[in-house]
Amino acid sequence: MTYTRLRIIGLLALLGGCNASSPDTAKQPTSPAEESRTVAEGTPAPAAVETATPHVIDAEKLLANRLSDDLARQGWVRLFDGRTLFGWRQAGNLDWKVVDGTLQVEAGEKGLLCTNTRWRDYELTLEYKASADTNSGVFLRTPLFPTDPAVDCYELNIAPPDNPFPTGSLVKRKRADASTVGDLDAEAWHRYEIRLEGGHLNIKLNGNEVLDYTDPMPLPAGLIGLQFNSGSVAFRDIRIRPLGLTSLVSETIEDNWKRYPEMEGDFQMTQDGLHITGGRAQLESQGTYDDFVLLTEVRTNAAALNSGIFFRCIPGDVMMGYECQISNAMSEGNPLFPVDCGTGGFFRRQDARIVAAEDMQWFSMLLVADGSTFASWVNGLQVCEWTDTRDPDPNPRKGKRLEAGTLMLQAHDPTTDIHMRQLSVASLDASKE
């Protein structure tokens, strides 16, 4: 079946993939059709305890929402892909929907639409449009069901001037100066620029600084939430860039990594970055990581190559960890059907819903490991999310591993030939840095 015919009948955003609990052997192609499901684009978000639902999408329109090379290289990714509710879950019965590239809500129970993964230190930008009487907000480092914005989250308000905490304020923490906020046109889009690092929170609205706040008792990593309280509100262009990442690539590989010289493949530093070539081999990090965010830039130097980033590995073992795949091969040129899990997919667990990178071109990949939930973005577009619901096991190939483990970079086979020119990581737990 050709790519054109597939588009005519409706293309699937894939959330299927293998969920084998047995140890991995050689990499085998999976059949996306066996596990895919569909739901119309714009369907309300799933209930609080559920993960995102697949959507009927147009691959070209979804890929058009990838970020520019410069933004992606800096670590920016989209939290909202402009087409679906992938990556979000809602608390309560609300009518969140996707309309013309925006997230909209105007009725339902009071509650949040939240990211499925937690974030700690970051820059967050978004645009919103709210009716004059709307009470809404952007929740930072929040649980799914916050109880008190003075204690368990940071609530950046969207509210009328007569509210005790009008737009630009942190509810129960600090009121914004009305003179810096100015008059806000209810028919216009407004832009928040948020920087949260440690206990320091800086807010700009339409380019003007409206609030600067330092929490003497900073909250831990948490979700990002969009609130429905009363009145209609819409959000768009929601992007995030993690802060505080530490590079694991230097002129000398041994500064951060352990070699296994008895293995076939090779790892060398070059002008283009870390060069990975040859047969089956691994490069293992000296540090261990449990919950983290990782940013890398990769170039595959030929078509249909295969590599991967393993994480929470059993130290010293042979790639006994979860694997975030690197493979841009697709079936019949259709990016919705990766041949071998797809770049950003979690091998033998969850295929990438779309192949968002191209061979022989640099691409960025952001990986978040948050407890039992893992998410990935390629060129700024979220391509995968998976929650490990298996029984606990020290070996991630056999069951759920939450404890820290090493990172491993893979040389897959004799054809392996890739470069990594950036590989940086930050813990989601401040006490572990």
C-alpha positions in Angstrom: 0.0 0.0 0.0 1.5 3.4 -1.0 2.0 6.3 1.4 -0.7 8.3 -0.6 -3.3 5.6 -0.2 -2.5 5.3 3.5 -3.1 9.1 3.9 -6.4 8.8 2.2 -7.8 6.2 4.5 -6.3 8.0 7.6 -2.9 7.6 9.1 -2.3 6.1 12.5 -0.3 7.7 15.3 1.3 4.6 16.7 1.4 3.8 20.3 1.7 0.0 19.8 4.9 -1.8 19.8 6.2 -4.8 21.7 5.6 -5.2 25.4 7.6 -8.4 25.7 8.6 -9.4 29.2 11.1 -11.9 28.0 14.8 -11.0 27.6 15.7 -9.3 24.3 17.6 -11.1 21.6 18.3 -9.8 18.1 16.4 -6.7 17.0 13.3 -7.8 15.0 10.9 -5.5 13.1 7.5 -5.1 14.8 4.1 -4.9 13.1 2.5 -1.6 14.0 -0.9 -2.7 12.6 -1.2 -5.4 15.2 -1.4 -3.1 18.2 -2.5 0.3 16.8 -5.8 1.8 17.7 -7.5 5.0 16.4 -9.6 7.8 17.7 -10.7 11.0 16.0 -8.4 14.0 16.2 -9.7 16.5 18.8 -11.1 13.8 21.1 -11.0 14.9 24.7 -8.0 13.9 26.8 -8.1 10.6 28.7 -8.9 10.3 32.4 -6.3 11.1 35.0 -4.9 7.7 35.4 -4.7 6.8 31.7 -2.0 7.5 29.2 -2.4 9.3 25.9 -4.6 7.8 23.3 -3.6 7.3 19.6 -5.1 9.7 17.1 -5.8 9.7 13.4 -3.3 12.1 12.0 -1.7 13.4 8.8 2.0 12.7 9.0 3.0 15.7 6.9 1.1 18.1 9.1 2.4 16.6 12.3 6.0 16.7 11.0 5.5 20.3 10.0 5.4 21.1 13.8 9.0 20.0 14.3 11.2 22.8 15.6 14.0 24.6 13.7 17.5 23.0 13.9 18.7 25.9 16.1 15.8 25.6 18.6 16.0 21.8 18.8 19.8 22.0 19.2 19.3 24.2 22.3 17.0 21.5 23.8 13.6 23.1 23.0 10.7 20.7 22.4 7.0 21.0 22.0 4.8 19.9 24.8 1.8 20.2 22.5 2.2 18.9 19.0 -0.5 21.2 17.5 -2.6 18.2 16.3 -3.3 15.8 19.2 -3.4 15.5 23.0 -0.5 13.1 22.9 1.6 13.5 26.1 -1.2 15.0 28.2 -3.7 13.7 30.7 -6.5 15.5 32.5 -7.8 15.5 36.1 -11.5 15.4 36.1 -14.2 15.6 33.5 -13.4 18.5 31.2 -13.9 19.3 27.5 -10.3 19.9 26.4 -10.0 19.6 22.7 -7.7 20.4 19.8 -9.0 23.1 17.4 -7.0 24.7 14.7 -3.7 24.1 16.3 -4.8 25.2 19.8 -5.8 23.5 23.1 -9.2 24.8 24.1 -11.5 24.3 27.1 -14.7 26.1 28.1 -16.7 23.7 30.3 -16.4 20.9 32.8 -15.2 20.3 36.3 -12.5 22.5 37.7 -9.1 20.8 37.1 -5.9 20.5 35.1 -4.7 19.2 31.9 -1.2 18.0 32.8 1.9 16.6 31.1 2.5 12.9 31.7 6.1 13.5 32.7 7.6 15.7 35.4 10.0 18.6 34.8 12.2 20.4 37.3 14.4 23.3 36.0 13.4 24.7 32.6 12.3 27.6 30.4 8.7 27.3 29.3 7.0 29.5 26.7 3.4 29.5 25.6 0.6 31.7 24.2 -2.9 31.9 25.6 -6.1 33.7 24.8 -8.8 34.1 27.5 -12.2 35.8 27.7 -12.4 38.8 30.0 -14.0 36.9 32.8 -11.8 33.7 32.6 -10.0 32.3 35.6 -7.3 29.9 34.5 -3.6 29.4 35.0 -0.4 27.6 34.3 0.7 25.2 37.0 4.4 24.5 37.5 6.0 21.6 39.5 2.5 20.5 40.3 0.9 17.1 41.2 -2.1 16.0 39.1 -4.4 17.1 41.8 -2.9 20.1 43.7 -4.5 21.1 46.9 -2.9 24.4 47.8 -0.8 26.6 45.5 1.0 28.0 48.5 2.3 24.6 49.4 2.4 22.0 46.6 2.7 23.9 43.3 3.3 27.2 41.6 0.1 28.6 40.1 0.8 31.3 37.5 -2.6 33.0 37.2 -4.7 34.1 34.2 -7.5 36.1 35.8 -9.2 39.5 35.6 -7.7 42.6 37.3 -10.1 42.5 40.2 -8.9 39.0 41.2 -6.7 39.0 44.3 -4.0 37.5 42.1 -4.6 38.8 38.6 -2.8 37.7 35.4 1.0 37.5 36.0 0.7 36.7 39.7 1.6 33.6 41.6 -1.5 32.6 43.5 -0.9 32.8 47.3 2.7 33.7 46.8 3.2 37.0 45.0 0.9 39.5 43.2 2.1 41.0 39.9 2.4 44.7 39.5 -0.6 45.9 37.4 1.5 48.6 35.8 3.8 46.1 34.3 1.0 43.8 33.2 -0.9 46.5 31.4 -4.3 46.2 29.8 -4.8 42.8 28.2 -7.1 42.5 25.1 -9.4 39.5 25.6 -9.4 39.0 21.8 -5.6 38.8 21.5 -3.1 36.1 22.1 -0.6 36.8 25.0 2.7 35.2 25.5 4.2 33.9 28.8 7.9 33.3 29.1 8.7 31.4 32.2 12.1 30.5 33.7 12.1 28.2 36.7 15.5 27.2 38.2 15.9 25.9 41.7 13.7 28.2 43.8 13.9 31.1 41.4 10.9 31.9 39.1 11.0 34.7 36.6 7.9 35.6 34.5 7.6 37.7 31.4 4.3 38.5 29.7 4.3 39.9 26.2 8.0 40.6 26.5 7.8 42.5 29.8 9.0 41.2 33.2 5.9 41.1 35.4 7.1 38.9 38.3 10.3 37.7 39.9 10.0 35.3 42.9 12.3 33.2 44.9 10.9 30.3 47.0 13.0 29.7 50.1 11.8 26.1 50.1 11.8 25.1 46.4 9.4 22.5 45.3 10.7 19.2 43.7 10.1 18.3 40.0 6.5 18.1 39.0 4.0 18.2 36.2 3.1 21.2 34.1 -0.6 21.8 34.1 -3.1 24.0 32.2 -6.1 25.0 34.3 -9.8 25.2 33.7 -11.5 27.1 36.5 -14.1 29.3 34.8 -14.5 30.9 31.4 -13.1 29.9 28.1 -9.3 29.7 27.5 -7.1 28.5 24.7 -3.3 27.7 24.6 -0.9 27.2 21.7 2.8 27.0 20.9 3.7 25.3 24.2 7.5 24.7 24.3 9.9 23.7 27.0 13.7 23.6 27.3 15.3 21.8 30.3 18.1 23.7 32.2 21.1 22.5 34.2 22.3 19.7 31.9 25.9 18.5 32.2 27.8 17.4 29.2 29.1 13.9 29.0 31.1 14.5 25.9 34.6 15.9 26.2 37.9 15.6 24.3 38.8 12.5 26.2 36.2 9.7 26.2 37.6 8.2 29.5 36.6 11.4 31.4 33.0 10.2 31.5 32.9 6.7 30.0 34.2 3.2 30.3 35.4 1.3 27.2 35.0 -2.4 26.6 38.1 -3.0 24.3 37.3 -6.7 23.9 34.1 -5.8 22.0 34.1 -5.4 18.3 32.9 -1.8 17.8 34.9 1.4 18.2 34.3 4.8 19.9 36.5 7.8 19.0 36.4 11.5 19.4 36.5 13.5 16.1 35.9 17.0 14.9 32.2 16.0 14.4 31.9 14.6 17.9 31.8 11.1 19.3 32.1 8.6 16.4 30.6 5.2 16.9 31.5 2.5 14.4 31.9 -1.3 13.9 30.3 -4.4 15.4 28.4 -5.0 18.6 29.9 -2.9 21.4 29.0 -0.6 24.2 30.4 2.6 25.9 29.2 2.8 29.5 28.8 6.0 31.6 30.8 6.3 34.8 27.8 7.8 36.6 24.5 6.3 37.3 21.0 7.8 36.8 17.5 7.0 37.7 15.1 9.9 36.9 16.7 12.2 34.4 16.4 14.3 31.3 19.0 13.7 28.5 19.7 15.7 25.3 21.7 14.5 22.4 22.4 15.4 18.8 22.9 12.5 16.4 23.8 11.9 12.7 23.5 8.6 11.1 26.1 8.4 8.3 24.3 6.0 6.0 20.7 4.9 5.4 18.8 2.5 7.7 21.6 2.3 10.4 20.8 1.1 13.9 22.1 2.2 17.3 20.6 3.2 20.6 21.0 4.8 24.0 20.5 2.3 26.9 19.6 3.6 30.4 19.1 2.3 33.9 21.5 -0.5 32.8 22.9 -3.1 35.1 26.5 -1.8 35.6 29.1 -3.9 33.9 26.6 -6.1 32.1 26.1 -6.2 28.3 23.4 -3.6 27.5 21.0 -4.8 30.1 18.8 -1.7 30.3 16.0 0.1 28.7 16.8 1.2 25.1 15.9 4.4 23.4 16.2 3.5 19.7 18.1 5.2 16.9 16.8 4.0 13.6 15.2 6.1 10.9 14.1 3.3 8.6 10.4 3.3 7.7 8.1 1.1 5.6 7.4 2.2 2.1 8.5 5.7 2.9 5.7 6.2 5.5 7.0 7.8 8.6 4.1 6.4 10.6 5.4 2.9 10.1 9.0 2.6 11.5 10.7 -0.6 10.4 12.6 -1.1 13.6 10.9 0.7 16.5 11.9 4.1 15.1 14.2 6.8 16.6 13.0 7.7 20.0 11.0 4.5 20.4 11.6 2.2 23.4 12.8 -1.0 21.8 10.6 -4.0 22.3 8.4 -1.9 24.5 6.8 1.0 22.4 7.4 2.0 18.8 7.8 5.7 17.9 4.5 7.0 16.7 6.3 8.7 13.8 9.8 8.8 12.4 10.8 12.4 12.8 14.5 12.3 11.7 16.3 11.6 8.5 19.4 9.6 7.9 22.6 11.6 7.1 21.3 14.7 8.7 21.8 15.9 12.3 18.8 15.6 14.5 18.2 16.3 18.2 16.6 13.8 20.7 15.4 14.5 24.2 14.8 11.6 26.5 13.0 11.9 29.9 13.0 9.0 32.4 10.5 9.7 35.2 9.8 6.8 37.4 8.1 4.1 35.3 7.2 6.6 32.5 9.6 7.3 29.6 9.1 9.9 26.9 11.1 11.1 23.9 11.2 14.0 21.5 12.9 14.1 18.1 13.6 17.4 16.5 11.3 19.0 19.0 8.3 16.7 18.3 7.2 14.1 20.9 7.4 10.7 19.2 7.0 8.2 22.1 5.7 7.7 25.6 5.6 4.4 27.5 4.8 3.4 31.1 6.4 0.2 32.4 3.6 -1.7 34.2 5.5 -4.9 34.6 6.5 -6.4 38.0 9.8 -5.0 39.4 13.0 -6.7 38.3 16.7 -5.6 38.5 17.0 -6.3 34.8 14.9 -3.9 32.7 14.7 -6.5 30.0 12.7 -8.7 32.3 10.7 -6.2 34.4 10.4 -2.7 35.8 13.6 -1.1 37.1 13.3 2.1 39.0 16.7 2.2 40.6 19.6 4.1 39.1 21.7 2.4 36.4 24.4 3.4 33.9 23.9 4.8 30.4 25.3 2.8 27.5 25.9 3.9 23.9 25.5 1.1 21.4 27.4 0.0 18.3 24.9 -2.4 16.9 26.6 -4.3 14.1 29.4 -4.0 11.5 27.5 -1.3 9.5 27.2 1.0 12.5 28.5 4.5 11.6 27.0 7.4 13.6 28.2 10.6 15.3 27.0 12.3 18.5 28.1 15.8 19.0 26.1 16.6 22.1 25.1 14.4 25.0 24.0 16.1 28.2 22.1 15.0 31.2 20.4 16.4 34.3 18.7 14.6 37.3 15.1 15.3 38.1 16.1 15.1 41.7 18.1 18.1 43.0 19.6 16.1 45.9 21.3 13.7 43.5 23.3 16.2 41.5 
